[in-house]
Amino acid sequence: MLRWIEIPQFKDGYDTFKTQSKHTFDDSFYILQKQGNGLKMLREEFKWHLLKWIGGKRILRRTIAPLIPEDIKTYIEPFGGAAWVLFYYKKWASCEIYNDLDGRLANLFRCVKYHPVELAREMTYMLASREQFLNAIKYPGETDIQKAARFLFVISRSFGAKGEQFAIQTKQSLSSMSGIIERIENISKRLDRVTIENKNAFDLIPLYDRPDSFFYLDPVYTKGAGYETSSTAQFDHIGLAEILKGIKGRFLLSYDDSPKVKDLYKNFNIIPISRANGIKGGNHKEKQYKELLISNYEIKQVHGPTLWDLRQ
């Protein structure tokens, strides 16, 4: 149910904006819409995430979130990954589905949802230790909880979240494991009503496709290393485009800015965007990676002030 609040510091010129309320709830941020002399709360931001992931939308979620329609009943992420967009708000729709073909991710989120206490206990004595890191890679565990704990430990302690090389720090200490355990507790609550799937996205999309469904898709890009379950060479980019052309619901798709992608989706709405490329380095601000946001519904341009700008 929507809540109404009065905030005197309303910024003229914007019908919808993001602000921090000290009058109700806690210190969370909210998406608000002006109605008469009051404001209508549309969505409440969720402040937690579980893990970093290659290709995760940690930065772009702030651009993506305002472009997702309000009038949806089902929210689906066929390529869920670290679920950065799913976790941007406390609730996108009355029905939410997370899916990823990588069984390690699906198992991790299931354990977070159903066994947060046991998972946190399993991780309590995991340290920022190279020996533990290498052992967790060599022995990934026997039970689902052991597998989830060691997988999360390896990703959180690896360079670039790739799960391959132990990350070292020379300027500041590694993040506390207690922080990860705290995130497990909060994300378990967030996942309470979320369905967690472990299917091929090509099979999942028709399964959940309805006129009031919304799909946010972040597939393997046409350039890059890809993932353990699907490389850029193996992924069927043409097949995905064919499926999306015939769906009943709406979709928002993030992709690399390439001639192949532009040709596949030339009859859809395409918005070019860019972000800082890769792990921060000395001149990271000068390195920009071009991407595309593609939809089968009309969306606003993301140039100029955005909802996120108004939070500053």
C-alpha positions in Angstrom: 0.0 0.0 0.0 1.3 3.5 -0.9 2.2 5.8 2.0 1.8 9.6 1.8 4.3 12.0 3.4 4.8 15.7 3.5 8.3 17.0 2.7 8.7 20.8 2.7 11.9 20.8 0.6 10.2 20.0 -2.7 12.3 20.8 -5.8 10.2 22.7 -8.3 10.4 21.5 -11.9 10.4 17.7 -11.2 7.3 15.6 -11.0 9.2 12.6 -9.7 12.4 12.6 -7.7 14.4 10.8 -5.1 14.9 12.3 -1.6 15.7 11.4 2.0 12.9 11.6 4.5 13.5 12.5 8.1 9.8 12.6 8.8 8.9 8.9 8.4 10.4 5.4 8.4 14.2 5.5 8.8 17.1 7.0 6.8 16.3 5.2 3.6 15.8 6.9 0.2 12.5 6.9 -1.6 11.1 7.5 -5.0 8.4 10.2 -4.6 5.9 11.8 -6.9 4.3 15.2 -6.4 0.5 15.1 -6.0 -1.1 18.4 -5.0 0.6 19.7 -1.9 1.8 16.2 -0.9 4.1 13.5 -2.2 3.2 9.9 -3.1 5.8 7.2 -2.3 6.3 4.9 -5.3 9.3 2.7 -4.3 11.6 2.4 -1.4 15.3 1.9 -1.9 16.9 -1.3 -0.5 20.4 -0.5 0.9 22.0 -4.0 0.8 23.8 -6.2 -1.7 25.4 -9.6 -1.3 28.3 -9.9 -3.6 30.2 -8.4 -6.5 30.0 -10.1 -9.9 31.6 -9.8 -13.2 29.4 -7.6 -15.4 27.3 -6.6 -12.3 25.2 -3.5 -12.6 26.4 -1.8 -9.4 26.9 1.6 -11.1 24.3 1.4 -13.9 21.4 0.3 -11.6 21.1 4.0 -10.7 20.4 4.8 -14.4 18.3 1.6 -15.0 15.9 1.9 -12.0 14.0 5.0 -13.1 13.3 3.5 -16.5 11.4 0.5 -15.2 7.6 1.0 -15.3 5.5 1.3 -12.2 2.5 -0.6 -13.5 4.0 -4.1 -13.5 2.7 -7.2 -11.6 5.7 -9.5 -12.3 9.4 -8.6 -12.3 11.8 -11.1 -13.8 15.6 -11.2 -14.1 16.5 -14.1 -16.5 20.2 -13.3 -16.1 20.2 -12.5 -12.4 23.9 -12.6 -11.6 24.5 -10.6 -8.3 21.0 -9.2 -8.5 22.2 -5.5 -8.2 19.0 -4.3 -10.0 16.7 -6.6 -8.1 18.1 -5.4 -4.8 17.9 -1.7 -5.7 14.4 -1.5 -4.2 12.7 -3.4 -1.4 10.0 -4.5 -3.9 9.6 -4.1 -7.7 6.3 -5.9 -8.1 3.9 -8.2 -6.2 5.7 -11.1 -7.9 9.5 -11.2 -8.4 11.6 -13.9 -10.0 15.4 -14.3 -9.9 17.0 -16.7 -12.3 20.6 -17.6 -13.2 21.9 -20.6 -15.2 24.9 -20.7 -12.8 23.9 -23.2 -10.1 26.4 -21.7 -7.6 24.5 -18.4 -7.7 21.1 -20.0 -7.5 22.2 -22.2 -4.6 23.7 -19.2 -2.8 20.6 -17.2 -2.9 18.4 -20.2 -1.9 20.6 -20.7 1.2 20.5 -17.0 2.0 16.7 -17.1 1.7 16.0 -20.3 3.6 19.0 -20.9 5.8 20.5 -17.5 6.7 21.5 -18.5 10.3 23.3 -21.7 9.2 25.0 -19.9 6.3 26.2 -17.1 8.6 27.4 -19.7 11.1 29.4 -21.5 8.4 31.1 -18.2 7.4 31.8 -17.0 11.0 35.4 -18.3 11.1 36.4 -17.7 7.5 39.3 -15.2 7.5 41.1 -13.0 5.0 43.5 -15.9 4.5 45.1 -17.0 1.3 45.3 -20.6 2.6 41.5 -20.7 3.3 40.9 -19.1 0.0 42.8 -21.8 -1.9 41.3 -24.6 0.1 37.8 -23.2 -0.6 38.5 -23.4 -4.3 40.0 -26.9 -4.1 37.3 -28.2 -1.8 34.0 -26.4 -2.6 32.0 -28.3 -0.1 29.6 -31.2 0.2 26.3 -29.7 1.5 24.4 -26.8 -0.1 25.3 -24.6 2.8 29.0 -25.4 2.6 29.0 -24.8 -1.1 27.2 -21.5 -0.7 29.5 -20.3 2.1 32.7 -21.2 0.3 31.5 -19.8 -3.0 30.6 -16.4 -1.4 33.9 -16.4 0.5 36.0 -17.0 -2.6 34.1 -14.3 -4.6 34.4 -11.8 -1.8 38.1 -12.4 -1.3 39.2 -12.6 -4.9 40.7 -10.0 -7.2 38.0 -8.5 -9.4 35.4 -10.9 -8.0 36.5 -13.5 -10.5 37.0 -16.3 -7.9 40.6 -17.0 -9.2 43.3 -14.9 -7.5 43.4 -14.0 -3.8 43.0 -10.2 -3.5 45.6 -8.3 -1.6 45.3 -4.8 -0.1 48.2 -2.3 0.3 46.3 0.9 1.3 43.4 -0.4 3.5 42.3 -3.6 5.1 39.9 -6.0 3.4 36.2 -5.7 4.2 35.1 -7.4 7.4 33.5 -10.8 7.2 31.0 -9.6 9.8 29.7 -7.1 7.2 29.0 -10.0 4.8 27.2 -11.9 7.6 25.0 -8.8 8.3 24.1 -8.6 4.6 23.0 -12.2 4.6 20.5 -11.5 7.3 19.0 -8.4 5.5 19.0 -10.0 2.1 17.2 -13.1 3.5 14.3 -10.8 4.4 14.4 -9.2 1.0 14.2 -12.6 -0.7 11.2 -13.7 1.3 8.7 -13.4 -1.5 11.2 -13.9 -4.4 11.1 -17.1 -6.5 14.6 -18.3 -7.2 15.1 -20.3 -10.5 18.1 -22.1 -12.0 17.0 -22.4 -15.6 18.2 -21.5 -19.1 16.9 -18.0 -19.8 15.5 -19.1 -23.1 13.2 -21.5 -21.3 12.4 -19.1 -18.5 11.2 -16.2 -20.5 8.2 -17.9 -22.2 7.3 -19.5 -18.8 6.7 -16.1 -17.1 5.7 -14.0 -20.1 2.4 -12.2 -19.5 1.1 -8.8 -20.7 1.8 -7.4 -17.2 5.3 -9.0 -16.9 8.5 -7.0 -17.0 11.9 -8.5 -17.8 15.2 -6.9 -17.0 17.8 -8.7 -19.0 21.6 -8.5 -18.6 22.9 -11.3 -20.9 26.5 -12.2 -21.9 27.8 -9.4 -24.0 29.1 -9.9 -27.6 32.6 -8.9 -26.4 34.3 -10.0 -23.3 35.2 -13.1 -21.3 31.7 -14.3 -20.6 30.9 -16.5 -17.6 31.6 -20.1 -16.5 28.2 -21.2 -17.8 28.2 -19.3 -21.1 31.0 -17.6 -23.1 30.5 -14.8 -25.6 31.2 -17.3 -28.4 28.6 -19.8 -27.1 25.8 -17.5 -26.3 22.9 -17.3 -28.8 22.5 -13.5 -29.2 20.3 -14.0 -32.3 18.1 -16.5 -30.4 17.6 -14.0 -27.6 16.5 -11.3 -29.9 14.0 -13.6 -31.6 12.4 -14.5 -28.3 12.2 -10.8 -27.2 10.6 -9.8 -30.4 7.6 -12.0 -29.7 7.0 -11.5 -25.9 3.7 -10.2 -24.5 5.3 -8.3 -21.7 7.8 -5.4 -21.6 11.6 -5.7 -21.4 14.6 -3.6 -20.7 17.9 -5.0 -22.0 21.5 -3.9 -21.2 24.1 -4.8 -23.8 27.5 -3.7 -25.1 27.5 -1.0 -27.8 28.3 -3.1 -30.9 27.1 -3.1 -34.5 25.8 -6.6 -34.1 23.5 -5.6 -31.1 22.3 -2.4 -32.9 21.4 -4.5 -36.0 19.6 -7.2 -33.9 17.5 -4.6 -32.1 17.2 -1.9 -34.8 13.4 -1.9 -34.5 13.4 -1.2 -30.7 14.2 1.8 -28.6 17.9 2.1 -28.0 19.6 4.5 -25.6 23.4 4.8 -25.6 25.1 5.2 -22.2 28.6 4.9 -20.8 30.3 4.1 -17.6 33.8 3.9 -16.0 35.6 0.9 -17.5 36.9 -1.9 -15.2 38.6 -1.7 -11.8 39.6 1.8 -10.8 43.1 2.8 -11.8 45.1 5.9 -12.0 43.2 7.3 -15.0 40.0 5.4 -14.7 37.8 8.5 -15.2 39.2 8.7 -18.8 38.3 5.1 -19.6 34.7 4.9 -20.6 32.9 1.7 -21.7 30.0 2.3 -24.0 26.8 0.3 -23.5 23.2 0.3 -24.7 19.8 0.1 -23.0 17.2 -1.4 -25.2 13.4 -1.6 -24.6 10.2 -2.6 -26.4 8.4 0.4 -24.7 9.0 4.1 -24.8 11.5 5.3 -22.2 12.9 8.7 -21.4 16.4 9.8 -22.4 18.8 9.5 -19.5 20.7 12.6 -20.4 20.5 15.6 -18.0 19.3 15.5 -14.4 18.2 12.0 -13.3 16.5 10.9 -10.1 19.9 9.9 -8.8 21.3 13.4 -9.4 18.5 14.8 -7.2 19.7 12.7 -4.3 23.0 14.5 -4.1 
